[in-house]
Amino acid sequence: MDECDSLILEMLQRDSRTSLTEISDKAGLSRFAVRDRIERLFEDRIILGPTVIANPLLIGLKRTVFFELKTNPHEPWLAKLLERTTSCDLLDGIAGEYSLFARFRLADDEHFSRILKRMDDAMGKSYFKKYRVVNAIRIFKEAGVPFKTEEGKDLELDEVDFKILEILLNQTEYVKAPLPISTVELSRLLHNLGTEISQPAVFNRLSRLEKKGAILRRTVRVDYSRLGLQTKFIVRVKANPNVYDAVAQGFLASMPEISDLYRTGEEYGLLAILRVRDVSEYNSFLLRLYESKDVLDTYTTLVLEERKNSLLSFKED
């Protein structure tokens, strides 16, 4: 990748609907050259396809919960169980006291109880029988996008809204292309799925979902390892108790290395997921982190293996 590729990718990640003309003007290339570069990034699997970033709180997934599990290489069935679990959308192999780090999206307390029972049954069969649960009290940032949780609280979704979101989240399953599907194509896909809805009606529903904050961004999925960001960490941050929100929103959320940021009820009350090129770059990140007098301590976990990183799903486990 050269500087033009990086600029194109950055613009598409910010808004995958950005026109070829606008990218052409910024990059100083012809529209045809921009199109060819986008297609090459897609063919080289740097761009994996278009998608949207959705606010889980506004699409019925009210709880985000993290599980840390201790296991060993002789128990591959445990990781495979989590990989098959629909509500588990992130699963990493990690170094340290625990071996697996999983994020779950849950609709309600009843859903949480079912998952907890499943984990209890699974860990009862494991060698170490050890795991812990960390509840996310608040989401500050996900997939590189800061969250505005106050917006759209009155949003009510119907079956058609959920079908639209399901298609937009998983566009690469429907259309093999680097750029997002049009509202005309979306209307046609909904027709194929048994829902009759016109293109103007699709456009109006999309506008409402974006205005209310259910869709936070139209973007493209990328393979970060192909961009050189091959090192992933989970970092817990302890801050002065009365400024946790200020530290998260005013400082950490703006750091480009951090893709996901949560408030938890733990002693280290902020949990961040970040990507860097190497350990040296992570050291530079830490030095910048401690420039804030309100950051008291950190605890770092190295991700050894990314086993699952799926998009939000509305299917029951």
N, C-alpha and C positions, 0 to 999 in steps of 0.2 A: 504494500500500500504506500502511496505517496501522499503529499499534502492535500491534493484535490480529492483523493479517495476519502481521506479522513474528514474533510469538510462535508462531502456528500453524505457520509455516514452520520455525522453529527446532526445535519439538518433533517435527515429522515428519522432519526431517533427522536428528535424534538417534535416532529410532525410528519408522519409518513405520507400525508396528502400534499406536501410541498410540491409545487409544480416544477416540471423540468425547466421552464423558463426562469423561475426564481432561482433555482440552483445554478442554472447556466450563468445568470448575471453575477452571482456571488463567486462562483468558481472560475469565471473567465473562460469558459468552454462553450462549445456549441451544444444545442439541445441534443443532437445526435450523439455527441461524445459523452454527455452526461448519462443518456440512456444506456449506452454501451458499457459504461463503467458500473452502473447499477446492476445490470444483467451479469457482468463478470463477478461482482461481489456476491451475487446470489449463487451463481454457478460454482464459485469457490467455497461456498458454505460459510462465508463470513456473515452475510445477511441470511438468516434462516427463514425469514418470511415476515409478513405484516401481522400485527396483532394490536390489541389495545391494552392499556393499563386501567383496570377497574378497581373501584373502591369496594373492598369486600363487605364493609359495614353497610353499604347501601344496596347490596344485591343479595341480602339474606344470610351472609356469612358473618354473624355478629361477633364470634369469638376467634381469636388467634392464640394458639397454644403451642408451646415448644416442649418436646419430649427429648431428654437425654438418656440414652440407654447404654449400659455396659454389656458388652458381648465379646466373643472371640472368633477367630477365623473358622472355627469348627461349627459355627452356628449360622451359616449363610441363609437359612430359612427365615431368620428373624428380619434381616434386611429385605429379603424378597417379600415378606408379609407387608412391610411398610410400603414397598414399591407398588404393591397391588392395591393398597388402600387409597381410595379416591380422595378422601379428605386430606391426605398427606400430600402436600404439593412441593415440599422441599426435603431432601434427605442427603446428608453428607456423612462420610466417614471422617472422624476427627481423632486427633491425638490427645492424650491426657487420661484423666480418670474415667471418662466415658468414651464409648467407641462410635456411637451414632448420634446425630443431631437431626431432629425431624421437626418440621413445622406443619401444624394442622389448622385447617379452616373449618369451623364448626358453626352450625346454624343456631343452636340453642343449648341449654343445659342438658336436655335429654340426649342430644347428639353427643355431647361431651361424655355423658355417663356411659353410652355405648362404646365409645372409643376407649375410655378408661378401663372398662371391663375387658375389652379385647387385649389391651396392653397387659393387664393383670394376668390374664390367661396365658399370654405368650411368655411373659417373664417368669411365670411359674414353671415353665418347661425349660427355661434357660439355665445355664450353669451359674451365673453370678446372681441372678434374681435381683438386679439393682437398676433402678431408673429414677428419674426425677422429672417433675412437671413445672414449667415456668409459664405463668400466664402473662400475656401482653395486655397491659392496662390501657395503653394508647399507642397508636401508630403515628409516627412522625414522618416517615419516608419509606417508600417501597419502589423497587425497580427504578431508582434514581429520581422519583417524583415526590416532592413534599405533599403531605396530606392536608386537606382542609376538611376536617371531620364535622364542622358545624353546618356545612352546606347540604341541602337535599334531605333533611331529616323527615320531611313530609312526603318523600318519594314512595309511591306504591307501584310495584311492577306486576304486570300480568304475564300470561304464558307467552305471548308474542314478544314482549320485551326480553324475556329469558332466552328465547330462541335466537333473537338478534344478537344478544351478548355472547351466547355460546358460539355462534358462527364467527363473530368478530374476534373472539379470543383465540379461536382455533382455525384461522383462515387458511393456513397451509394444508389443512385436511380437505378443504373444498376447492381451493384454487392454487395451483403451483405457479406462483408469480412473486416477484420481490416487492411489488407495490400493492396497496390495499384494494379490495374489491369496491366497485361503485355501488351506489344505492340501487341502480338498475339490476346489477348482478345479484345483490342481496335480496331484492324482491323475487328474482327468479329462483334463488336457492330456497327461500322460504316457501315458494309455491311447490317446489320439489319435495319439501318436507311436510306438505299438507296444509300450509297456511297461506291463504289468499290475502295479499296485501299489496297495494299499489306502490309505485316508486315514491310519489309525494308523501304517502303515509309513512313509509320507511324513513324518509328524510326527516319528517316531523318528529318521529319517535327518537331518532338518533340525536337530533338537536336538543330534545328534552333530556335525554340521558346525560348529555354533555353539560347542559346548563345546570342540572341538578347535582352534578358531581359524581354520578355513577361511573361514567367514563372520564378518567382523568387525562388521558392522552392517547392519541393514535400514534403508534410507533412501529418499529421493526425489531424483531428478535435478532440478536447477534451472538456469535460464538466468541466469548471474551478471550478464550485461550488463543484464538487466531489473531487477536489484537495485541498479544503479548502480556495480557493480564492473567497470568497463570497461577498466581498465588492468592489464595483466599483465606481470610481470617474471620473469626467470630470474636468480637471484642466487647467485654463488659466494662462499663465506665461507672465509677463512683464519683458523685458530685456533691456539693453542698446541698443538703436536703431541700432547702427553700428556693433553690434556683434550677431544679431539674428541667423544668419546661423551658426556661430561658437558655440553658446550656444546649438542650436538644434543638430547639427551633432557631435560636440566634447564632449557633456556632456549628454544631455537628452536622445538622441537616444540609448545610451549605458546602460541606467538604465533598469534593467530587469522588473521592475513593469510597465513600460510604454509599452503598446502594439501598440498604434497608436499616431502619432505626426504630426502636421500640422502647417504651417505658414499661418496666416490670416492677413487681413488688419485692424484688430481691435487694440484698444489701448493695450490690452493684446494680443500681436502678435503671441503667440504660444498656440496651443490647444492640450492637451494631454489626452488620455484615458488610465486609468491604473486600475489594480486590485491588491488588497492586502487582507490579511486574516482578518484584523479588523482595527479599528480606531487607535489603538496603533501602528500598523505597518505603517499606513499612516503617523502618526506623525513622525516616524523615517525617512520616505521618505522625508518629508518636511525639516527636519533638514539637511539631506544630500543635498537637493536641494539648500538651502540657503548657503551652503558652497561655492558656486560660487558667487564671488563679482559682476558678471554681471547679476544675477537674482535680480530684484528690488522688485517684488511683485507677489503675486499669488491670484487667485480667484477660489474657489473650489465649485463644484456642486456634490451632492450625488445622485447616481443613485438608485432609489427605486425599480425599476422593469425593467427587460429586456424583452421587448415585441417581438422584432424581431432581429435576427442576421443571415442574409442569406448570400449566396455567390453571387458573381457578376453574373449578368444575361444580356444577349444580347437581350432579348425580349422587344418590345416596350410596353409602358403603354397603 
